Amino acid sequence: MTEKKTVSRSPWFWIPTLYLAEGLPNALALSVSVVFYKNLGLSNQDITFYTSWLYLPWVIKPLWSPLVDILKTRRLWIWTLQLFIGAALAGAALAVPAPHFFQITLALFWLLAFASATHDIAADGFYLLALPEREQAWFSGVRNTFYRVANIVAQGELIVFVGKVHERTGNFIEAWTLAFFLVAGIVFIFGIYHRVILPQPSSDVAQPVKSLDNFSNGFIQTFAEFFRKPKIIALIAFLLLYRFGEAQLQNVSKLFLLDPRDRGGLALTDDQFGWIYGHVGVGALLLGGILGGFVISRNGLKCWLWPMLLAIHLPDAVFIWLAYAQPANLYAVGAGVAVEQFGYGFGFAAFMLYMIRIARGRHATAHYAICTGFMAAGMMLPGMWSGWLQQHLGYQHFFVWVILATIPSFLVAAKIPLEPEFGKRN
């Protein structure tokens, strides 16, 4: 029996492309789908309800994450899932002109979301196996950057492309068909490239369980230990409610920018939306996240928790002004979106670090995955009713409600345990 050969390649050959491939389907399922269905005429209530359900795979992915370890290698999971995601996107492109496009594309987005969530598990696990520990901290910034670049490509370049095609053809069906074929081709190329270029670490092997009973007992025990953590009710409430207002704002804010002015929106074209939300907004989000991580490392999370709570919530009020003033100046709209997204990125840094604090202990990896599941649920559940609420309140009153909906975040933050030195860089 021949021993498996370890192939060593520079991380620069595969980390940027791996995290571009991880970020693209996530952005397509959770953000771009909102614009797609808006362009094709669905109501705000239907869009927010059905697209919020696409968070479900990220909510429940801890339930099947052990299968990625047990069945085959993470390397195989990665490139196979990328080819599958490419096929799902090609299917969506073919379905756009169909009479029942909504049902078909939504089913394909579901498959895309489950594949994307599973790909996240495989890619993050592979990152830990393929990189020496001394390099993981350095390339952590690289992988986060390229994950954000994928968001810019999806929410910026792709939607700008749709807008340009629509300007020439006057047909959103043709524009989105071409867009989905384009991104399907990109993801296919990633799959083929990673099949060839990903390193083959000797530790990346399937980890079959010795017995089903031992596996089941260990799996149940891991979950049980999470729910036995001190102050677990307050911790879960924090995970679910930290972004309670933002969860309702996220998709409705996109619909607000696209809706015509007689419906209370700002009537942006897809081209304008792509530049303002996909370029300016995501860029501000990235800068806010970088600054948030920097200041926490200097002074600790306890020092910055409340400023970050204010930063993630108070800028939501920008949308109250945008809804009442309905400015036609794109620079004013862009500045408003940038302020809100910068505050979101800055404040979200506290949330991400506190999940690490919750997950500390013997099963840190599994417990962090459980935390991310609660995090996704905190976005999914409020998002489901946000479109219905907006249609009843109108944009102006809805954005006022969003500010009021941030109050639970402050209440639960006052109850969580936090050590003064946590998060400081030693």
C-alpha positions in Angstrom: 0.0 0.0 0.0 1.5 3.3 -1.1 1.7 6.0 1.5 -0.2 9.2 0.6 2.1 11.9 -0.8 2.0 15.3 0.8 2.1 18.1 -1.8 3.3 21.4 -0.5 2.3 24.6 -2.3 2.4 28.3 -1.3 -0.8 29.3 0.5 -1.0 32.3 -1.9 -1.9 29.9 -4.7 -5.0 28.6 -2.9 -6.2 30.7 0.1 -7.4 33.7 -1.9 -9.3 31.6 -4.4 -10.7 29.2 -1.7 -12.2 32.1 0.2 -13.5 33.8 -3.0 -15.2 30.5 -3.7 -16.6 30.3 -0.1 -17.9 33.9 -0.1 -19.6 33.9 -3.5 -22.4 31.4 -2.9 -23.1 32.8 0.5 -23.6 36.3 -0.9 -25.6 34.9 -3.8 -28.0 33.0 -1.5 -28.4 35.6 1.2 -28.1 39.0 -0.6 -28.1 38.8 -4.3 -31.3 36.6 -4.3 -33.1 39.6 -2.7 -32.3 41.9 -5.7 -33.0 39.1 -8.2 -36.5 38.5 -6.9 -37.2 42.3 -6.6 -36.2 42.8 -10.2 -38.6 40.0 -11.3 -41.5 41.6 -9.5 -42.1 39.7 -6.2 -43.5 41.6 -3.2 -41.3 42.7 -0.3 -43.3 40.4 2.0 -42.6 37.3 -0.1 -38.9 38.2 -0.8 -38.0 38.7 2.9 -39.9 35.6 4.0 -38.6 33.1 1.5 -35.0 34.5 1.3 -34.7 34.5 5.1 -35.4 30.8 5.1 -32.1 30.4 3.1 -30.3 31.1 6.4 -31.5 27.7 7.7 -28.5 25.7 6.5 -26.2 27.9 8.5 -28.5 27.6 11.5 -28.4 23.8 11.5 -25.0 23.0 10.0 -23.5 21.9 13.4 -25.9 18.9 13.1 -24.1 17.5 10.0 -20.6 19.0 10.3 -19.2 15.8 11.8 -20.0 14.0 8.5 -17.4 16.2 6.7 -14.8 14.6 9.0 -16.1 11.1 8.7 -16.7 10.9 5.0 -13.8 11.4 2.6 -11.3 14.2 2.8 -12.0 17.9 3.2 -10.1 18.5 -0.1 -12.5 16.3 -1.9 -15.5 17.9 -0.3 -14.2 21.4 -1.4 -13.8 20.9 -5.1 -16.8 18.6 -5.4 -19.1 21.1 -3.7 -17.8 23.9 -5.9 -18.7 21.9 -9.0 -22.2 21.2 -7.5 -22.7 24.9 -6.7 -21.7 25.8 -10.3 -24.3 23.2 -11.5 -27.0 24.7 -9.2 -26.3 28.2 -10.6 -26.4 27.0 -14.2 -29.7 25.4 -13.3 -30.9 28.7 -11.9 -29.9 30.5 -15.2 -31.9 28.0 -17.2 -34.9 28.4 -14.9 -35.2 32.2 -15.0 -37.3 32.3 -18.2 -39.5 29.4 -17.0 -43.2 30.0 -16.1 -42.6 28.7 -12.5 -39.2 30.4 -12.2 -39.8 31.4 -8.5 -40.4 27.8 -7.2 -37.6 26.4 -9.3 -35.0 29.0 -8.5 -35.9 29.0 -4.8 -35.4 25.2 -4.7 -32.0 25.7 -6.4 -31.1 28.5 -4.0 -31.9 26.0 -1.2 -29.5 23.5 -2.7 -26.9 26.2 -3.1 -27.3 27.3 0.5 -26.9 23.8 1.9 -23.9 23.2 -0.4 -22.4 26.6 0.6 -22.8 25.9 4.4 -21.2 22.5 4.0 -18.4 24.0 1.9 -17.8 26.5 4.8 -17.2 23.5 7.2 -14.8 21.8 4.7 -12.9 24.9 3.8 -12.3 26.1 7.3 -11.3 22.6 8.4 -8.9 22.3 5.5 -7.4 25.7 6.3 -6.4 24.4 9.8 -4.9 21.2 8.4 -3.0 22.6 5.4 -1.4 25.5 7.1 1.2 25.3 9.9 -0.1 27.0 13.1 2.5 29.7 12.9 1.0 30.9 9.5 -2.7 30.6 10.4 -2.9 34.0 12.2 -1.2 35.8 9.4 -3.4 34.3 6.6 -6.5 34.8 8.7 -6.5 38.4 7.6 -5.9 37.3 4.0 -8.9 34.8 4.0 -11.2 37.4 5.6 -10.2 40.0 3.0 -10.9 37.7 0.0 -14.2 36.6 1.6 -15.2 40.2 1.6 -13.9 40.6 -2.0 -16.3 37.9 -2.9 -19.1 40.0 -1.4 -18.0 43.0 -3.5 -18.0 40.8 -6.6 -21.4 39.4 -5.9 -23.2 42.4 -4.6 -21.3 44.9 -6.6 -19.9 43.7 -9.9 -22.6 41.1 -10.6 -25.5 43.5 -9.9 -23.8 46.3 -11.9 -23.5 43.8 -14.8 -27.2 43.0 -14.5 -28.0 46.7 -14.5 -25.9 47.3 -17.7 -27.5 44.4 -19.5 -30.9 45.6 -18.5 -30.1 49.1 -19.8 -29.3 47.7 -23.2 -32.1 45.1 -23.4 -34.8 46.3 -21.1 -35.2 42.7 -20.0 -34.4 41.6 -16.5 -34.9 37.9 -17.4 -32.2 38.0 -20.0 -29.9 40.0 -17.7 -30.2 37.6 -14.8 -29.9 34.5 -17.1 -26.6 35.8 -18.3 -25.5 36.8 -14.8 -26.2 33.3 -13.4 -24.4 31.6 -16.3 -21.4 33.9 -15.7 -21.1 33.2 -12.0 -21.7 29.5 -12.6 -18.7 29.4 -15.0 -16.6 31.2 -12.4 -17.4 28.7 -9.7 -16.9 25.8 -12.1 -13.4 27.1 -12.8 -12.7 27.4 -9.1 -13.7 23.7 -8.7 -11.4 22.5 -11.5 -8.6 24.8 -10.3 -8.8 23.6 -6.7 -9.0 19.9 -7.8 -5.5 20.5 -9.2 -3.9 23.1 -7.0 -5.0 22.4 -3.4 -2.3 20.9 -1.3 -2.7 17.3 0.0 -1.8 17.4 3.7 -1.2 14.0 5.1 -3.5 14.8 8.0 -6.5 15.4 5.7 -8.0 11.9 5.9 -11.4 10.6 6.7 -11.9 10.0 10.4 -14.4 7.0 10.5 -16.0 6.4 13.9 -15.2 3.2 15.7 -18.8 2.6 16.6 -22.1 4.4 16.0 -22.9 4.3 19.7 -19.7 6.0 20.6 -20.2 8.6 17.9 -23.8 9.3 19.0 -22.8 9.6 22.7 -20.0 11.9 21.9 -22.1 14.1 19.7 -24.9 14.4 22.3 -22.3 15.0 25.0 -20.8 17.8 23.0 -24.2 19.6 22.7 -25.0 18.9 26.3 -21.8 20.5 27.5 -22.6 23.7 25.5 -26.0 24.0 27.2 -24.4 23.5 30.6 -22.2 26.6 30.3 -22.6 29.2 33.1 -25.4 31.8 32.3 -26.3 29.9 29.1 -29.7 31.6 28.9 -28.1 35.0 28.8 -25.5 33.8 26.3 -28.1 32.4 23.9 -30.2 35.5 24.2 -27.1 37.6 23.3 -26.5 35.4 20.3 -30.1 35.7 19.1 -30.7 39.4 19.9 -27.4 41.2 19.4 -28.5 42.0 15.7 -32.3 42.0 16.3 -32.8 45.4 14.7 -30.1 44.8 12.0 -31.7 41.5 11.0 -34.9 43.3 10.1 -33.1 46.1 8.4 -30.7 44.0 6.2 -33.0 42.9 3.3 -35.6 45.7 3.6 -32.8 48.3 3.2 -31.9 46.8 -0.2 -35.6 46.7 -1.2 -35.9 50.4 -0.1 -33.0 51.4 -2.3 -34.6 49.7 -5.3 -38.3 50.5 -4.8 -39.8 53.4 -6.8 -40.3 56.8 -5.1 -44.1 56.6 -5.2 -43.7 53.5 -2.9 -41.4 55.4 -0.6 -38.1 54.0 -2.0 -35.1 55.7 -3.7 -35.6 54.2 -7.2 -32.0 53.2 -7.7 -31.1 51.2 -10.8 -29.3 48.0 -10.4 -26.2 49.7 -11.7 -26.4 52.4 -9.0 -27.3 49.8 -6.3 -24.3 47.7 -7.2 -21.9 50.6 -6.8 -23.5 52.0 -3.7 -24.2 48.8 -1.8 -21.7 46.4 -3.3 -18.7 48.7 -3.5 -19.1 51.6 -1.1 -21.2 49.6 1.5 -19.1 46.5 1.5 -15.9 48.6 1.5 -17.1 50.5 4.6 -18.1 47.2 6.2 -14.6 45.8 5.7 -12.9 49.0 7.1 -15.2 48.9 10.2 -14.4 45.3 10.9 -10.6 45.9 10.6 -10.8 48.9 13.0 -13.0 47.0 15.4 -10.5 44.1 15.6 -7.6 46.6 16.1 -9.1 48.5 19.0 -10.3 45.4 20.8 -6.8 43.9 20.6 -5.4 47.1 22.3 -7.9 47.6 25.1 -10.0 44.4 25.3 -13.6 43.6 24.5 -15.0 44.8 27.9 -13.7 48.4 27.1 -15.3 48.4 23.6 -18.5 46.4 24.0 -20.9 49.3 24.7 -19.3 51.6 22.1 -19.6 48.8 19.6 -23.2 48.2 20.5 -23.9 51.9 19.8 -21.9 51.7 16.6 -23.9 48.8 15.2 -27.3 50.2 16.1 -27.4 54.0 16.0 -26.3 54.4 12.4 -29.5 52.5 11.4 -31.2 55.9 11.9 -29.6 57.0 8.7 -32.4 55.1 6.9 -35.0 57.1 8.8 -33.5 60.2 7.2 -33.2 58.6 3.8 -36.9 57.5 3.9 -38.2 60.9 4.9 -35.9 63.0 2.7 -35.7 60.6 -0.3 -32.6 62.4 -1.6 -31.9 62.1 -5.3 -28.2 62.8 -4.8 -26.3 59.5 -5.2 -23.4 60.8 -3.1 -25.8 61.5 -0.2 -27.3 58.0 -0.5 -23.9 56.4 -0.7 -22.6 58.3 2.3 -25.7 57.2 4.3 -25.1 53.5 3.3 -21.4 53.8 4.1 -22.1 55.2 7.6 -24.5 52.4 8.4 -22.3 49.6 7.0 -19.1 51.0 8.7 -21.0 51.0 12.0 -22.2 47.5 11.4 -18.7 46.2 10.6 -17.2 48.0 13.7 -19.9 46.7 16.0 -20.0 43.2 14.6 -16.3 42.7 15.6 -17.5 42.5 19.2 -20.1 39.9 18.4 -17.6 37.6 16.6 -15.0 37.8 19.4 -17.6 37.1 22.1 -18.6 33.9 20.2 -15.0 32.8 20.7 -15.3 33.6 24.4 -18.5 31.5 24.6 -16.9 28.6 22.7 -13.8 28.3 25.0 -13.2 24.9 26.5 -12.8 21.2 25.6 -15.0 21.3 22.5 -14.2 24.8 21.2 -14.6 24.0 17.5 -18.0 22.3 17.9 -19.2 24.9 20.3 -18.2 27.8 18.0 -20.2 26.1 15.3 -23.2 26.0 17.6 -22.7 29.7 18.3 -22.7 30.4 14.5 -26.0 28.4 14.3 -27.6 30.7 16.9 -26.1 33.7 15.1 -27.7 32.7 11.8 -31.1 32.0 13.6 -30.9 35.5 15.0 -30.8 36.8 11.4 -33.3 34.4 9.9 -36.2 34.7 12.3 -36.6 38.5 12.4 -35.9 38.7 8.7 -38.8 36.5 7.9 -41.4 39.0 9.1 -39.6 42.2 8.1 -41.1 42.5 4.7 -44.6 42.0 6.0 -44.0 44.6 8.7 -42.6 47.1 6.2 -45.6 46.7 3.9 -47.9 47.5 6.8 -45.9 50.3 8.3 -44.3 51.9 5.2 -40.6 52.6 5.0 -40.6 55.7 7.2 -42.3 54.0 10.2 -40.5 50.7 9.6 -37.1 52.3 10.0 -38.2 54.0 13.2 -39.3 50.5 14.4 -35.9 49.2 13.6 -34.3 51.7 16.0 -36.7 50.6 18.7 -35.9 47.0 18.0 -32.3 47.5 19.0 -33.3 48.0 22.6 -33.2 44.2 23.4 -29.6 44.1 22.3 -28.6 46.5 25.1 -30.7 44.6 27.7 -29.1 41.3 27.0 -25.6 42.8 26.7 -25.9 44.0 30.3 -26.4 40.4 31.5 -23.5 38.6 29.9 -20.2 37.7 31.7 -17.0 39.3 30.4 -13.5 39.5 31.8 -11.7 42.9 31.6 -8.7 41.4 29.9 -10.5 39.3 27.3 -9.5 40.1 23.7 -6.4 42.1 24.6 -3.3 41.2 22.6 -0.6 39.9 25.0 
